[in-house]
Amino acid sequence: MIFNSPMRGDIDEEASYRPRNRLYWHGSLKGLINRHLLSQLDVTFVSKSGIFEYLPSAPELVSDKVKPQQISRDLKAPLRSLGIEFVRAKAEKITPDSKEIVLEEGERLKYDYLAVCLGAEPWTPSELPSNASTTYRIWDTMKFREQLEKASGTVLIVGAGLTGVEVAGEVVDFAINSGKELDIIIVEKLQRPAPCMNNRSAGEKARHFLEKRGVKFLLGRGVKEIEEGLAVLEDGERIEFSAAAWTAGVIPPSPVNAPGESIGERDF
């Protein structure tokens, strides 16, 4: 999100006669802004898609519990209702010294205050094979769903974090609903499921629940290589699969992850 600054000094909610100031907002719609505060600011929302996706429900697309249109919304109308200008573009670079963002076609937007809310991108090897997909956003989760419809035999899930275990449960439901007999395997580099949680017992409960539903866990071994229909683990074990979900963590998107770029905490 990119914010252009409010007036000098603190914002006075009674001083509606003061000059309006700019606020640029890039990325997802995060939180709520007081309408009266907005009336004192010039706000611009920059996003390359302009579509809000409720990502916590994305795994449920796998088992058809929800449809894409139920967990997504075009932001244009709600932003307009708040008096916020919408710019559909990708931010390529942030230059804190000059207080500018550079858009993909070279246009520059000045700001006073900037909020960068770009979310994250799934980390993957350089390229996934055609029968493997990430399951982070709606479109890639739907791609995995299409792969499941063609699948037989083994379905591999790489990563036993929160997304991985949830996707595994949805694959079980997909198999039950479709009548398919699928062998579901989760591979996790660390020694326990849901390692990001500071709660070992919760991860173990998830593991026991899924194991009762037929899911197999391979812990302490990451995927060293993945190609069409084959994953090679760090210990050399080879797993053939017909469909795979890659849920092995996320990274910052550009321009946040650009080498040498530093925003500094005072600019957030």
C-alpha positions as CSV (number, residue, x, y, z in Angstrom):
1,M,0.0,0.0,0.0
2,I,1.2,3.5,-0.8
3,F,0.3,6.4,1.4
4,N,0.8,10.0,0.5
5,S,1.0,12.2,3.5
6,P,-1.7,13.9,5.5
7,M,-1.3,17.6,6.4
8,R,1.6,18.8,8.3
9,G,1.4,18.0,12.0
10,D,-1.3,15.9,13.5
11,I,-4.7,15.4,11.7
12,D,-7.3,17.6,13.3
13,E,-10.7,15.9,12.7
14,E,-12.5,19.2,13.2
15,A,-10.3,21.1,10.7
16,S,-12.1,20.2,7.5
17,Y,-11.0,23.4,5.8
18,R,-7.4,22.3,5.7
19,P,-5.8,21.3,2.4
20,R,-6.2,17.7,1.4
21,N,-3.1,15.5,1.4
22,R,-2.3,12.3,-0.4
23,L,-2.1,8.8,0.6
24,Y,-1.1,6.0,-1.8
25,W,-2.1,2.5,-0.8
26,H,-0.7,-0.5,-2.6
27,G,-1.7,-4.2,-2.3
28,S,-4.5,-5.8,-0.4
29,L,-7.4,-4.1,1.5
30,K,-6.0,-4.4,5.0
31,G,-8.1,-3.1,7.9
32,L,-10.6,-0.3,8.0
33,I,-10.0,3.5,7.7
34,N,-12.2,6.1,9.4
35,R,-14.4,7.8,6.8
36,H,-13.9,11.2,8.4
37,L,-10.1,10.7,8.3
38,L,-10.4,9.8,4.6
39,S,-12.3,13.0,3.9
40,Q,-9.1,14.9,4.9
41,L,-6.8,12.9,2.6
42,D,-6.2,12.2,-1.1
43,V,-5.9,8.4,-1.2
44,T,-4.8,6.3,-4.1
45,F,-5.0,2.5,-4.0
46,V,-2.6,0.7,-6.4
47,S,-3.0,-2.9,-7.3
48,K,-2.1,-5.0,-10.3
49,S,-5.4,-7.0,-10.0
50,G,-7.8,-5.0,-8.0
51,I,-9.4,-8.3,-6.8
52,F,-9.6,-9.2,-3.1
53,E,-9.1,-12.9,-2.4
54,Y,-10.0,-14.4,1.0
55,L,-7.0,-16.7,1.1
56,P,-7.8,-18.7,4.3
57,S,-10.7,-20.3,2.4
58,A,-8.7,-21.1,-0.8
59,P,-7.9,-24.7,0.2
60,E,-11.7,-25.4,0.4
61,L,-11.7,-24.9,-3.4
62,V,-10.0,-28.3,-3.7
63,S,-13.0,-30.2,-2.3
64,D,-15.6,-27.8,-3.9
65,K,-16.8,-26.5,-0.5
66,V,-16.6,-23.0,-1.9
67,K,-16.6,-21.4,-5.4
68,P,-14.0,-18.8,-6.5
69,Q,-16.7,-16.1,-6.7
70,Q,-17.6,-16.7,-3.0
71,I,-14.2,-15.8,-1.7
72,S,-13.2,-13.0,-4.1
73,R,-14.5,-9.5,-4.8
74,D,-13.7,-6.7,-7.2
75,L,-12.5,-3.7,-5.1
76,K,-13.3,-1.0,-7.6
77,A,-16.9,-0.2,-6.3
78,P,-16.1,-0.3,-2.5
79,L,-13.0,1.9,-3.0
80,R,-15.1,4.4,-5.1
81,S,-17.7,4.5,-2.3
82,L,-14.9,5.6,0.1
83,G,-13.7,8.2,-2.3
84,I,-10.4,6.3,-3.0
85,E,-8.8,6.5,-6.4
86,F,-8.0,3.1,-7.9
87,V,-5.0,2.6,-10.2
88,R,-4.7,-0.9,-11.8
89,A,-0.9,-1.3,-12.1
90,K,2.1,-3.1,-10.7
91,A,4.6,-1.2,-8.6
92,E,8.1,-2.0,-9.9
93,K,10.2,0.1,-7.5
94,I,9.9,2.1,-4.3
95,T,12.3,5.0,-3.8
96,P,12.0,6.3,-0.2
97,D,14.5,9.1,-0.7
98,S,12.3,10.8,-3.3
99,K,9.1,9.4,-1.9
100,E,8.0,7.9,-5.1
101,I,6.8,4.6,-6.5
102,V,7.5,3.6,-10.0
103,L,4.8,1.7,-11.9
104,E,5.5,-1.0,-14.5
105,E,5.1,1.4,-17.5
106,G,7.4,4.0,-16.0
107,E,4.8,6.3,-14.4
108,R,5.8,7.7,-11.0
109,L,3.5,8.5,-8.1
110,K,4.6,10.8,-5.3
111,Y,3.5,10.1,-1.8
112,D,3.7,11.6,1.7
113,Y,3.0,8.4,3.6
114,L,3.3,4.9,2.1
115,A,1.8,1.6,3.3
116,V,3.2,-1.4,1.5
117,C,0.8,-4.4,1.9
118,L,1.9,-6.6,-0.9
119,G,1.3,-9.9,0.8
120,A,3.6,-12.8,-0.1
121,E,4.4,-15.1,-3.0
122,P,4.9,-18.9,-2.8
123,W,8.5,-20.1,-2.8
124,T,9.1,-22.7,-5.5
125,P,12.0,-24.2,-7.3
126,S,12.8,-22.4,-10.6
127,E,9.9,-24.2,-12.3
128,L,7.3,-26.7,-11.2
129,P,6.3,-29.6,-13.6
130,S,3.0,-29.4,-15.3
131,N,1.3,-31.8,-12.9
132,A,2.3,-29.8,-9.8
133,S,1.0,-26.4,-8.6
134,T,1.2,-24.1,-5.7
135,T,-2.0,-23.6,-3.7
136,Y,-1.6,-20.0,-2.4
137,R,-4.1,-18.0,-4.5
138,I,-7.5,-18.9,-6.1
139,W,-6.2,-19.4,-9.6
140,D,-3.3,-21.8,-8.6
141,T,-5.6,-23.7,-6.2
142,M,-8.1,-24.2,-9.0
143,K,-5.2,-25.5,-11.2
144,F,-4.4,-28.1,-8.5
145,R,-8.1,-29.0,-8.4
146,E,-8.0,-29.7,-12.2
147,Q,-4.9,-31.8,-11.7
148,L,-6.7,-33.9,-9.1
149,E,-9.6,-34.5,-11.4
150,K,-7.1,-36.3,-13.8
151,A,-5.1,-37.9,-11.0
152,S,-4.9,-41.5,-10.0
153,G,-2.6,-43.2,-7.5
154,T,-0.4,-40.9,-5.4
155,V,-1.0,-37.2,-4.6
156,L,2.0,-35.5,-3.1
157,I,1.9,-32.5,-0.9
158,V,5.2,-30.7,-0.3
159,G,5.3,-28.9,3.0
160,A,3.3,-29.8,6.2
161,G,2.7,-26.2,7.3
162,L,-0.8,-24.8,7.9
163,T,-1.6,-24.7,4.2
164,G,-0.1,-28.2,3.6
165,V,-2.1,-29.9,6.3
166,E,-5.3,-28.1,5.3
167,V,-4.9,-29.0,1.6
168,A,-4.3,-32.6,2.6
169,G,-7.6,-32.7,4.4
170,E,-9.4,-31.2,1.4
171,V,-7.8,-33.8,-0.9
172,V,-9.2,-36.5,1.4
173,D,-12.7,-34.9,1.0
174,F,-12.2,-34.6,-2.7
175,A,-11.4,-38.3,-3.0
176,I,-14.4,-39.3,-0.9
177,N,-16.7,-37.0,-2.9
178,S,-15.4,-38.2,-6.3
179,G,-15.1,-41.8,-5.4
180,K,-11.4,-41.9,-6.3
181,E,-8.8,-44.0,-4.4
182,L,-5.9,-41.7,-3.9
183,D,-2.7,-42.2,-1.8
184,I,-2.0,-38.9,-0.1
185,I,1.6,-38.2,1.1
186,I,2.9,-35.1,2.9
187,V,6.6,-34.5,2.8
188,E,8.0,-32.0,5.4
189,K,11.7,-31.0,5.7
190,L,11.4,-30.4,9.5
191,Q,10.7,-33.0,12.1
192,R,7.1,-32.1,12.9
193,P,3.9,-30.9,11.2
194,A,2.8,-27.3,11.4
195,P,6.4,-26.3,12.5
196,C,5.5,-22.6,12.3
197,M,3.1,-22.9,15.2
198,N,4.6,-22.5,18.7
199,N,2.4,-25.4,19.7
200,R,3.7,-28.9,19.1
201,S,0.6,-30.6,20.4
202,A,-1.6,-28.8,17.9
203,G,0.6,-30.0,15.0
204,E,0.5,-33.5,16.4
205,K,-3.3,-33.5,16.7
206,A,-3.5,-32.4,13.0
207,R,-1.1,-35.2,12.1
208,H,-3.1,-37.9,14.0
209,F,-6.4,-36.6,12.5
210,L,-5.1,-36.8,9.0
211,E,-3.3,-40.2,9.5
212,K,-6.7,-41.6,10.6
213,R,-8.0,-40.4,7.3
214,G,-5.3,-42.2,5.4
215,V,-2.7,-39.5,4.9
216,K,0.9,-40.5,5.1
217,F,3.6,-38.2,6.6
218,L,7.3,-38.2,5.7
219,L,9.0,-35.9,8.2
220,G,12.6,-34.7,8.4
221,R,13.2,-35.0,4.6
222,G,12.7,-32.2,2.1
223,V,12.3,-32.5,-1.6
224,K,15.6,-32.2,-3.4
225,E,14.3,-32.4,-6.9
226,I,10.9,-32.4,-8.6
227,E,10.1,-33.2,-12.2
228,E,7.1,-34.5,-14.2
229,G,5.6,-37.2,-12.0
230,L,8.6,-37.7,-9.8
231,A,10.0,-36.2,-6.5
232,V,13.4,-37.0,-5.2
233,L,13.8,-36.5,-1.4
234,E,17.0,-35.4,0.4
235,D,17.7,-39.0,1.5
236,G,17.4,-40.3,-2.1
237,E,13.9,-41.8,-1.8
238,R,11.9,-41.4,-5.0
239,I,8.2,-40.8,-5.0
240,E,6.1,-41.1,-8.2
241,F,3.0,-38.9,-8.2
242,S,0.1,-38.0,-10.5
243,A,-0.6,-34.6,-8.9
244,A,1.3,-32.4,-6.4
245,A,0.6,-29.4,-4.3
246,W,3.7,-27.3,-3.5
247,T,3.1,-25.6,-0.1
248,A,6.7,-25.1,1.0
249,G,6.5,-21.6,2.3
250,V,6.4,-18.0,1.0
251,I,8.7,-15.2,0.1
252,P,8.3,-11.4,-0.1
253,P,7.2,-10.2,-3.6
254,S,9.0,-7.6,-5.6
255,P,9.7,-4.7,-5.2
256,V,10.2,-5.6,-1.5
257,N,12.7,-8.4,-2.2
258,A,14.8,-6.4,-4.7
259,P,18.5,-6.7,-3.9
260,G,19.9,-3.7,-2.1
261,E,16.4,-2.2,-1.5
262,S,15.7,-1.0,2.0
263,I,12.6,0.9,3.0
264,G,13.3,1.6,6.6
265,E,10.9,1.3,9.5
266,R,10.0,5.0,9.5
267,D,8.5,4.7,6.1
268,F,5.9,2.1,7.1
